[in-house]
Amino acid sequence: MTTSELTIIKANIQAQLQQKEIGPLFLAGLPGTGKTSSIVTLANTNNMNILVVSAPTLTVEVLTGLPHDSVVNTNQGKKTVVSWSMPEIITQANKLSEDKDTILLIDDFHATPKHIQAYFFKLLLGRSIGSHKLEDNIAILGTMNNSEEAGFNGINSAVRNRMSVLEVDFNFNYWFKNYGNNLHYVVKSFLSLYENLVQEDENTSLEGYATARSWTYFSNMLKELDDEFIKANIVKLAKMYVSTDIAYKLEKHTVYMDQFNFKHKVETRESIDLESMDQMQKMMFSYILNFIETVQDAKYLLELMSKNSKDEAFIGFIVGELYSMYLSNKYSDGIRFIVDTLLDFKITKSNYSNTTVSVLNTAKKVKFKDLNSAMTMATNFIL
């Protein structure tokens, strides 16, 4: 997602909330390009509720409500009258909108059966189904995949005339900046070198193909496994999500990463000759942070950083990776100690449940030199 695309989405939402005549916006793009996740993130950052409705699973009953017979007295005697309950999709959206503005996200609209698409005539134009209306503080958005491989076979012309469609391309920098900090370090380090391999041409065969979504799923899988198992089975694991070609490229990358032997370096407090490394190796070395667990580990790395505080590549990549970890809000005592030290926060025992006072006092004696310069270096790499 680009800045201009986000601006368009926000403008469409704002116009809907102000009851202006504007077609609800649908994002169209290839599978796994982050359409849905971007809208969810936008809702969260703007303090909005969001109801995600999977369009292919919608039934007539969800969109129309259910009939209810009731007997009423008339001048001609008793008469049976049929009324309809509020459609579930409107009930749920209106309920969410009671406390704050809400997005009704119609996901994967391209896979909606044609006979179901007809029910969107009035929902998109009049924000209602039958006599039941959406509340004014609800904005309708949608997503769709626009390729034949994903099952796209056109939209009812009357429905298309009632919506606006923004075609979006995958933006690696936006995705990596916003979601990269949650990736397993093997995946993150690989994609930071080969961003052109994030997306592959889609296919309908059994073989996987890379998308931002498939890399995220693969990364989450790796987090459940130990490093030795990953190294021994990386091709088998990768082929569950991406193409065979990329799986073998990833295997070569893990072999390269393994040559750093980060775990051994941290455990033995090995002295490192950073001057002999080129910039690419220094970037890869920043992933040693994934092996910093204890405050003692942090002391080792802080000493290494202090010794090489003038090395722009090394310090920039290390602090950039620290920033990414900090955003994820999931880090070890060791990472917390490094962050607290760099930011000159007060270090207290209460923040380090797995560390003794004596260990903390020893580690606190290590002071990183030239912090302002390090932050400038890191900012250059982060941005």
C-alpha positions in Angstrom: 0.0 0.0 0.0 1.3 3.4 -0.9 0.8 6.7 0.9 -1.4 8.0 -1.9 -3.6 4.8 -1.8 -4.0 5.2 2.0 -5.0 8.8 1.5 -7.7 7.7 -1.0 -9.0 5.1 1.4 -9.2 7.6 4.3 -10.9 10.2 2.1 -13.5 7.6 1.0 -14.2 6.6 4.6 -14.5 10.2 5.7 -16.9 11.0 2.9 -19.1 8.1 3.8 -19.2 9.0 7.4 -20.3 12.5 6.3 -23.2 10.9 4.3 -21.8 12.2 1.0 -22.8 10.5 -2.2 -19.7 8.5 -3.0 -19.3 4.8 -4.0 -18.1 2.6 -1.2 -14.4 1.8 -2.0 -13.3 -1.7 -3.0 -9.6 -2.6 -3.2 -8.6 -4.8 -6.1 -5.3 -6.6 -6.4 -3.5 -9.9 -6.5 -3.9 -12.4 -3.6 -1.8 -11.8 -0.5 -0.9 -8.2 -1.2 -2.1 -7.0 2.2 -5.5 -5.5 1.2 -7.4 -6.8 4.2 -4.6 -6.4 6.7 -4.0 -2.8 5.6 -7.7 -1.9 6.2 -7.6 -3.6 9.6 -4.5 -1.7 10.5 -6.0 1.5 9.3 -9.1 0.9 11.5 -7.0 0.1 14.5 -4.8 3.2 14.1 -7.8 5.4 13.7 -9.7 4.0 16.7 -12.5 2.5 14.6 -14.3 -0.8 15.0 -14.2 -3.2 12.0 -16.5 -6.0 11.0 -14.9 -8.3 8.4 -17.5 -10.3 6.4 -16.3 -13.0 4.1 -18.4 -12.4 0.9 -18.1 -16.0 -0.5 -19.7 -17.4 2.7 -22.7 -15.0 2.7 -26.1 -16.6 2.4 -29.4 -15.2 1.4 -30.5 -15.4 5.1 -27.6 -13.3 6.3 -28.4 -10.6 3.8 -32.2 -10.6 4.0 -33.1 -11.7 7.5 -35.6 -14.3 8.3 -39.4 -14.2 7.8 -41.7 -14.1 10.8 -45.4 -14.7 10.7 -47.7 -12.7 13.0 -51.5 -12.6 13.3 -53.1 -9.1 13.4 -56.7 -8.0 13.7 -58.2 -6.1 10.8 -61.7 -5.0 9.9 -62.0 -8.2 7.8 -60.9 -10.3 10.8 -57.6 -11.9 11.7 -54.9 -11.8 9.1 -51.4 -13.3 8.9 -48.7 -10.8 8.2 -45.1 -11.7 7.2 -42.4 -9.5 8.6 -38.6 -9.9 8.2 -36.0 -9.7 11.0 -33.1 -7.4 10.6 -30.4 -8.9 8.4 -27.5 -10.3 10.4 -24.9 -8.2 8.5 -26.7 -5.0 9.5 -27.4 -6.2 13.1 -23.7 -6.9 13.7 -22.4 -3.7 12.1 -24.9 -1.5 13.9 -24.1 -3.1 17.2 -20.4 -2.4 16.7 -21.1 1.2 15.8 -22.8 2.0 19.1 -19.5 3.1 20.7 -17.4 4.4 17.8 -17.2 4.7 14.0 -17.1 1.4 12.3 -15.9 -0.2 9.0 -18.0 -2.9 7.4 -15.4 -4.8 5.3 -16.8 -7.1 2.6 -13.8 -9.4 2.0 -13.1 -11.3 -1.2 -16.1 -9.8 -3.0 -14.9 -11.3 -6.3 -15.9 -14.8 -5.1 -19.5 -13.8 -4.3 -22.0 -15.9 -6.3 -23.9 -13.8 -8.9 -27.3 -14.4 -7.3 -25.9 -13.1 -4.0 -24.3 -10.0 -5.6 -27.8 -8.7 -6.5 -28.5 -8.1 -2.8 -25.7 -5.5 -2.7 -27.7 -3.2 -5.0 -29.4 -1.4 -2.2 -26.7 -2.0 0.4 -24.1 -0.1 -1.6 -26.4 2.6 -2.9 -28.8 3.2 0.0 -26.9 1.6 2.8 -29.9 -0.6 3.6 -31.4 -4.0 3.0 -35.2 -3.9 2.8 -36.3 -1.5 5.5 -33.3 -2.0 7.7 -30.5 0.6 7.4 -26.9 0.9 8.5 -26.1 3.5 11.0 -24.6 6.8 9.7 -21.2 6.2 11.4 -20.6 3.0 9.4 -18.4 3.1 6.3 -18.5 0.2 3.7 -15.2 -1.0 2.2 -14.4 -4.1 0.3 -11.6 -6.2 -1.2 -11.4 -8.4 -4.2 -8.8 -10.3 -6.2 -8.7 -9.3 -9.9 -7.2 -12.4 -11.5 -8.8 -15.4 -13.2 -6.5 -17.7 -11.2 -8.2 -16.3 -8.0 -11.6 -17.0 -9.4 -12.5 -13.5 -10.6 -15.2 -13.7 -13.4 -16.7 -10.3 -13.4 -19.1 -8.2 -11.4 -22.7 -7.5 -12.0 -22.7 -4.2 -14.0 -25.3 -2.6 -11.7 -23.3 -3.5 -8.6 -20.1 -2.2 -10.2 -21.8 1.1 -11.0 -22.6 1.5 -7.3 -19.0 1.1 -6.0 -15.6 2.7 -6.5 -12.7 0.3 -7.2 -9.0 1.2 -6.5 -6.5 -1.2 -8.0 -3.6 -1.6 -5.6 -0.2 -3.2 -6.1 1.9 -4.8 -3.4 4.3 -2.3 -1.8 7.2 -4.1 -0.2 8.5 -1.1 1.8 5.1 -0.5 3.4 4.6 -4.1 4.2 8.1 -4.8 5.5 8.0 -1.6 7.7 4.6 -2.4 9.2 4.7 -6.2 9.4 8.4 -7.2 9.0 9.1 -6.9 12.7 6.8 -9.9 13.3 8.6 -12.2 10.9 10.9 -15.0 12.0 14.5 -13.8 11.6 15.2 -16.4 8.9 12.4 -15.1 6.8 13.1 -11.4 7.6 16.8 -11.7 6.8 16.0 -13.5 3.5 13.4 -11.0 2.3 15.6 -8.0 3.3 18.1 -9.3 0.7 15.6 -10.5 -1.9 12.6 -8.3 -1.8 11.8 -9.3 -5.4 11.0 -12.8 -4.1 8.2 -11.7 -1.8 5.6 -12.1 -4.6 5.5 -14.8 -7.2 3.1 -15.3 -10.1 0.0 -17.0 -8.8 -1.0 -20.5 -9.9 -3.8 -23.0 -9.4 -1.5 -26.1 -9.0 -0.5 -27.9 -5.9 2.8 -26.0 -5.7 2.8 -22.9 -3.5 3.6 -19.4 -4.6 5.0 -16.6 -2.6 2.8 -13.7 -1.3 3.1 -11.4 1.7 0.4 -13.7 3.3 2.2 -16.9 2.6 5.5 -15.5 4.0 3.6 -14.5 7.1 2.1 -17.9 7.5 5.5 -19.6 6.9 7.1 -17.3 9.4 4.5 -18.2 12.1 5.2 -21.8 11.4 8.9 -21.4 12.0 8.3 -19.8 15.3 6.9 -23.1 16.6 10.1 -25.0 15.7 13.6 -25.0 17.0 16.5 -23.8 14.9 18.1 -27.2 14.4 14.9 -28.6 13.0 14.4 -25.6 10.8 17.9 -26.0 9.3 17.4 -29.7 8.6 14.0 -29.3 7.1 13.9 -25.8 5.6 13.1 -26.9 2.0 10.3 -29.2 3.1 8.9 -26.4 5.3 9.2 -23.7 2.7 7.5 -25.7 0.0 4.4 -25.8 2.1 4.0 -22.1 1.3 6.2 -20.9 -1.6 7.6 -22.3 -4.8 10.2 -25.1 -5.0 12.6 -22.6 -6.6 12.4 -20.1 -3.7 12.5 -23.0 -1.2 16.0 -24.0 -2.4 17.1 -20.3 -2.5 16.1 -20.1 1.1 18.0 -23.2 2.0 21.2 -21.6 0.6 20.4 -18.5 2.7 20.0 -20.5 5.9 23.4 -22.2 5.2 24.9 -18.8 4.9 23.3 -17.6 8.1 24.5 -20.7 9.9 28.1 -19.8 9.1 27.7 -16.9 11.6 26.9 -19.5 14.3 25.2 -16.8 16.4 24.3 -19.1 19.2 27.9 -20.2 19.7 29.2 -16.7 19.6 26.8 -15.5 22.3 27.3 -18.5 24.5 31.1 -18.3 24.4 31.2 -14.5 24.3 33.4 -14.8 21.2 35.5 -11.9 20.2 34.4 -10.6 16.8 36.5 -9.1 14.0 34.0 -6.7 12.5 36.6 -4.9 10.4 37.0 -8.0 8.3 33.3 -8.0 7.4 31.7 -6.2 4.4 28.5 -4.2 4.8 26.3 -7.1 3.8 27.9 -9.4 6.4 27.4 -6.6 9.0 23.8 -6.4 8.1 23.4 -10.1 8.5 25.3 -10.0 11.8 22.6 -7.8 13.2 20.4 -10.9 13.5 22.5 -12.0 16.4 19.9 -10.0 18.4 17.6 -13.0 18.0 20.0 -15.0 20.3 20.3 -12.4 23.0 18.2 -13.9 25.9 19.8 -12.9 29.2 21.2 -9.7 30.6 24.6 -11.4 30.5 24.1 -11.9 26.7 23.2 -8.2 26.5 26.4 -7.2 28.3 28.4 -9.1 25.7 26.7 -7.4 22.8 26.8 -3.9 24.4 30.6 -4.3 24.8 30.8 -5.3 21.1 28.7 -2.2 20.1 30.8 0.1 22.3 34.0 -1.2 20.8 32.7 -0.6 17.3 30.6 2.5 18.0 32.0 4.3 14.9 31.1 1.5 12.5 28.1 3.0 10.7 26.9 -0.2 9.0 27.2 -2.4 12.1 25.6 0.1 14.6 22.9 1.2 12.1 21.8 -2.3 11.4 21.9 -3.4 15.0 19.8 -0.4 16.3 17.5 -0.7 13.3 16.8 -4.3 14.2 16.4 -3.4 17.9 13.8 -0.8 16.9 11.9 -3.5 14.9 12.0 -5.8 18.0 10.8 -3.0 20.2 7.8 -2.4 18.0 6.8 -6.1 18.2 6.6 -5.7 22.0 7.9 -9.2 22.4 11.5 -9.4 23.6 13.8 -11.0 26.1 15.4 -9.6 29.2 18.5 -9.2 27.2 16.9 -7.1 24.5 15.0 -5.1 27.1 18.3 -4.3 28.8 20.0 -3.1 25.6 17.0 -0.9 24.8 16.9 0.5 28.3 20.6 1.2 28.2 20.6 2.9 24.8 17.6 5.1 25.8 19.1 5.8 29.2 16.0 4.5 31.0 16.2 3.7 34.7 17.1 0.0 35.1 15.3 -1.6 38.0 15.1 -5.2 39.2 11.2 -5.2 38.8 11.6 -5.1 35.0 13.9 -8.1 35.0 12.2 -11.0 36.7 14.7 -13.6 35.5 17.8 -11.6 36.5 19.6 -11.1 39.8 20.5 -7.7 41.2 24.2 -8.5 41.1 24.0 -9.4 37.4 22.2 -6.2 36.7 24.7 -4.1 38.6 27.6 -5.7 36.7 25.9 -5.2 33.3 25.0 -1.6 34.1 28.7 -0.7 34.1 28.9 -1.1 30.4 28.1 2.2 28.8 27.5 2.6 25.1 29.5 5.5 23.6 28.2 8.1 21.2 24.5 7.3 21.4 23.4 10.3 19.3 25.6 9.2 16.5 24.2 5.6 16.7 20.6 6.9 16.6 21.4 9.0 13.5 22.9 5.9 11.8 19.9 3.8 12.7 17.5 6.4 11.5 19.2 6.4 8.1 18.7 2.6 7.8 15.2 2.5 9.2 13.9 5.2 6.8 
